Amino acid sequence: MKKEMIGIVLSVLFSLFCFGYCYLIFSIKSGTRFYLVWAAGGFFFLGLASFLHFHLWDKIPSVLQKIIMAGVILGILLFVVVEGLIVSHYNEKGEENLDYIIVLGAQIKEKGPSAALKFRLDEAYDYLIENEATVCIVSGGQGSNEPCSEAQGMYEYLVEKGIEPERIIMEDKSTDTSENILFSSQFLDKENDRVGIVTNNFHVFRGVHLAKHLGIENVCGISARSNVYFQLNNMVREFFGIMKDFVCGNLV
């Protein structure tokens, strides 16, 4: 009974956390509806608390119990492995004197780049200042909730900071990470150019491996920081992004 009560209390606490975090992500108007995953998590833990309270687990056949437990354990192991891969690229800073860097797009708001995109652009700016021969490709189309293409917004931001316009190439048709790199690769000699992928730390693993899958042979990651308050959301969202690209064959 004591273990059951602990399980109920923990489930309720996790539920409250998920609903609170859902509201936090929703409040920043990130441009996606991934915050709904946290709402779903809140309802899941509420359901789990009710499940424990009414002793429903004991009513499930033992074979089905074992199948459920095996599925949960495999899911946890998969999540841990993928998150480990993400963290393994967390602090990459690339190589000196690359031929190109590709800045992956993120949301543009009326007032300019979102926080996540600004981190990427500031990292790209620092790299371009230190490596004067490198050309920058800014990649991202225009979403329905954006005032201009992400590429245009990134171009204007870098030019305002002092990067010469002739060092910036705009790719303004892509709608996701895979297309960012696919469309940007059209400007490259994929066999010979040395290329850096500039994105937030949680996103570097996927960006680099998508580039390798698309035939860019000499590629490295350049990691920009992220907002610590939203990092949990970023890491969970990235897990699903990697799973999607794996299933679609983009990472194989």
C-alpha positions as CSV (number, residue, x, y, z in Angstrom):
1,M,0.0,0.0,0.0
2,K,2.8,2.4,0.9
3,K,4.5,1.8,-2.5
4,E,1.2,2.4,-4.3
5,M,0.7,5.7,-2.4
6,I,4.2,6.8,-3.4
7,G,3.4,6.0,-7.0
8,I,0.2,8.0,-6.9
9,V,1.8,11.0,-5.3
10,L,4.7,10.9,-7.8
11,S,2.3,10.6,-10.7
12,V,0.3,13.6,-9.5
13,L,3.5,15.7,-9.1
14,F,4.7,14.7,-12.6
15,S,1.3,15.6,-14.0
16,L,1.4,19.1,-12.4
17,F,5.0,19.6,-13.7
18,C,3.9,18.6,-17.3
19,F,0.9,21.0,-17.2
20,G,3.0,23.8,-15.8
21,Y,5.8,23.2,-18.4
22,C,3.3,23.1,-21.1
23,Y,2.0,26.5,-20.2
24,L,5.6,27.9,-20.0
25,I,6.4,26.6,-23.5
26,F,3.0,27.9,-24.8
27,S,3.6,31.3,-23.4
28,I,6.8,32.0,-25.4
29,K,4.9,31.4,-28.7
30,S,7.6,29.2,-30.1
31,G,5.9,28.7,-33.5
32,T,5.2,25.0,-33.0
33,R,2.6,23.0,-31.2
34,F,5.1,20.7,-29.4
35,Y,3.8,22.1,-26.1
36,L,0.9,19.7,-26.6
37,V,3.2,16.8,-25.9
38,W,3.6,18.1,-22.3
39,A,-0.2,18.4,-22.0
40,A,-0.5,14.8,-23.2
41,G,2.1,13.9,-20.5
42,G,0.1,15.6,-17.9
43,F,-3.0,13.6,-18.7
44,F,-1.0,10.4,-18.9
45,F,0.3,10.8,-15.4
46,L,-3.2,11.7,-14.1
47,G,-4.4,8.6,-15.7
48,L,-1.6,6.6,-14.2
49,A,-2.5,8.0,-10.7
50,S,-6.1,6.8,-11.2
51,F,-4.8,3.5,-12.5
52,L,-2.9,3.0,-9.3
53,H,-5.6,4.3,-7.1
54,F,-8.2,1.8,-8.4
55,H,-5.7,-1.2,-8.4
56,L,-6.2,-1.8,-12.1
57,W,-2.7,-3.2,-12.8
58,D,-3.5,-6.4,-10.8
59,K,-6.5,-7.0,-13.2
60,I,-4.3,-7.1,-16.3
61,P,-3.2,-10.7,-17.4
62,S,0.4,-11.4,-16.4
63,V,1.5,-12.0,-20.0
64,L,0.2,-8.5,-21.0
65,Q,1.9,-7.0,-17.9
66,K,5.2,-8.5,-19.1
67,I,4.7,-7.1,-22.7
68,I,3.9,-3.6,-21.3
69,M,6.9,-3.6,-19.0
70,A,9.2,-4.8,-21.8
71,G,7.8,-2.0,-24.1
72,V,8.4,0.6,-21.3
73,I,12.0,-0.6,-20.7
74,L,12.8,-0.7,-24.4
75,G,11.4,2.8,-24.8
76,I,13.4,4.2,-22.0
77,L,16.6,2.6,-23.3
78,L,16.0,4.0,-26.8
79,F,15.4,7.5,-25.3
80,V,18.6,7.3,-23.2
81,V,20.7,6.1,-26.2
82,V,19.4,8.9,-28.5
83,E,19.9,11.6,-25.9
84,G,23.4,10.3,-25.4
85,L,24.1,10.8,-29.1
86,I,22.7,14.3,-28.9
87,V,24.9,15.2,-25.9
88,S,28.0,13.7,-27.7
89,H,27.9,16.6,-30.1
90,Y,26.8,19.2,-27.5
91,N,30.1,21.2,-27.4
92,E,31.4,21.0,-30.9
93,K,33.1,24.2,-32.2
94,G,34.1,23.1,-35.7
95,E,37.4,23.6,-37.4
96,E,39.2,26.8,-38.5
97,N,39.0,28.3,-42.0
98,L,36.1,26.3,-43.3
99,D,34.9,27.0,-46.8
100,Y,31.3,27.4,-45.8
101,I,29.1,27.4,-42.7
102,I,25.4,26.7,-42.9
103,V,23.2,28.4,-40.3
104,L,20.1,26.3,-39.9
105,G,16.9,28.3,-39.7
106,A,14.5,28.8,-36.8
107,Q,11.6,31.1,-36.1
108,I,11.6,34.7,-37.2
109,K,9.3,37.0,-35.3
110,E,8.1,40.5,-36.1
111,K,10.9,42.0,-33.9
112,G,13.6,39.8,-35.4
113,P,15.1,36.4,-34.8
114,S,13.8,34.2,-32.0
115,A,16.1,33.6,-29.1
116,A,17.1,30.2,-30.5
117,L,17.9,31.6,-33.9
118,K,19.8,34.6,-32.3
119,F,22.1,32.2,-30.5
120,R,22.9,30.5,-33.8
121,L,23.5,33.8,-35.6
122,D,25.7,35.1,-32.8
123,E,27.8,31.9,-33.0
124,A,28.0,32.3,-36.8
125,Y,29.0,35.9,-36.5
126,D,31.9,35.1,-34.1
127,Y,33.1,32.4,-36.5
128,L,32.9,34.6,-39.5
129,I,34.9,37.4,-37.7
130,E,37.6,34.9,-36.8
131,N,37.7,33.2,-40.2
132,E,37.5,35.9,-42.8
133,A,37.6,33.6,-45.9
134,T,34.5,31.6,-44.8
135,V,31.2,32.0,-46.7
136,C,28.0,31.8,-44.8
137,I,24.8,30.1,-46.1
138,V,21.7,31.1,-44.2
139,S,18.9,28.6,-44.7
140,G,15.2,28.7,-44.0
141,G,11.9,29.5,-45.8
142,Q,8.9,31.6,-44.6
143,G,6.4,29.9,-42.3
144,S,2.8,31.0,-42.1
145,N,3.5,32.8,-38.8
146,E,6.7,34.6,-40.0
147,P,6.9,38.1,-41.4
148,C,9.7,37.1,-43.9
149,S,11.8,34.1,-44.8
150,E,14.1,32.9,-42.1
151,A,17.0,33.3,-44.6
152,Q,16.1,37.0,-45.1
153,G,15.8,37.7,-41.4
154,M,19.2,36.0,-40.8
155,Y,20.8,37.9,-43.6
156,E,19.6,41.2,-42.3
157,Y,20.8,40.4,-38.8
158,L,24.3,39.4,-39.8
159,V,24.7,42.4,-42.2
160,E,23.5,44.8,-39.4
161,K,26.3,43.3,-37.2
162,G,28.9,44.1,-39.8
163,I,29.2,40.9,-42.0
164,E,29.8,41.8,-45.6
165,P,26.7,41.0,-47.8
166,E,28.9,39.2,-50.4
167,R,29.9,36.7,-47.8
168,I,26.3,35.6,-47.2
169,I,24.2,33.3,-49.5
170,M,20.5,33.0,-48.8
171,E,18.6,29.7,-49.2
172,D,15.0,30.6,-48.6
173,K,12.9,27.6,-49.7
174,S,13.4,25.0,-47.0
175,T,10.8,24.0,-44.5
176,D,12.7,21.7,-42.1
177,T,16.2,20.7,-41.1
178,S,16.6,18.1,-43.8
179,E,15.6,20.6,-46.5
180,N,17.9,23.2,-44.9
181,I,20.9,21.1,-45.6
182,L,19.6,19.5,-48.9
183,F,18.9,22.9,-50.5
184,S,22.0,24.5,-49.1
185,S,24.2,21.7,-50.5
186,Q,23.4,22.9,-54.0
187,F,25.8,25.8,-53.4
188,L,28.6,23.4,-52.4
189,D,31.2,21.1,-53.9
190,K,30.1,18.3,-51.6
191,E,33.2,16.2,-52.1
192,N,35.8,18.9,-51.5
193,D,34.3,21.8,-49.6
194,R,34.9,21.9,-45.8
195,V,31.5,22.7,-44.2
196,G,30.3,23.6,-40.7
197,I,26.7,23.2,-39.5
198,V,25.8,26.0,-37.1
199,T,22.9,25.3,-34.8
200,N,21.9,25.0,-31.1
201,N,23.8,22.4,-29.1
202,F,20.8,20.0,-28.9
203,H,20.5,20.1,-32.7
204,V,24.1,19.6,-33.8
205,F,24.0,15.7,-33.9
206,R,21.1,15.6,-36.3
207,G,22.4,18.5,-38.5
208,V,25.8,16.9,-38.9
209,H,24.5,13.4,-39.7
210,L,21.9,14.7,-42.1
211,A,24.7,16.5,-43.9
212,K,26.7,13.3,-44.1
213,H,23.7,11.3,-45.3
214,L,23.3,13.9,-48.1
215,G,26.9,13.4,-49.3
216,I,28.7,16.3,-47.7
217,E,32.0,14.5,-46.9
218,N,33.9,17.1,-44.9
219,V,31.4,18.4,-42.3
220,C,31.6,19.3,-38.7
221,G,29.3,20.9,-36.1
222,I,29.5,24.4,-34.6
223,S,27.4,24.5,-31.5
224,A,25.5,27.5,-30.3
225,R,24.0,27.7,-26.8
226,S,20.4,27.3,-25.9
227,N,18.0,28.8,-23.3
228,V,18.4,26.6,-20.2
229,Y,14.7,26.9,-19.2
230,F,13.5,25.3,-22.5
231,Q,16.3,22.8,-22.8
232,L,14.2,19.9,-21.5
233,N,11.6,20.7,-24.2
234,N,14.4,21.0,-26.8
235,M,15.9,17.6,-25.9
236,V,12.6,15.8,-25.9
237,R,11.5,17.4,-29.2
238,E,14.9,16.5,-30.8
239,F,14.4,12.9,-29.8
240,F,11.2,12.8,-31.9
241,G,13.0,14.7,-34.7
242,I,15.7,12.1,-34.9
243,M,13.2,9.3,-34.8
244,K,11.3,10.9,-37.7
245,D,14.4,11.3,-39.8
246,F,15.6,7.7,-39.0
247,V,12.2,6.3,-40.0
248,C,12.2,8.4,-43.2
249,G,15.7,7.2,-44.1
250,N,17.4,10.5,-43.7
251,L,19.9,9.3,-41.1
252,V,20.6,5.8,-42.5
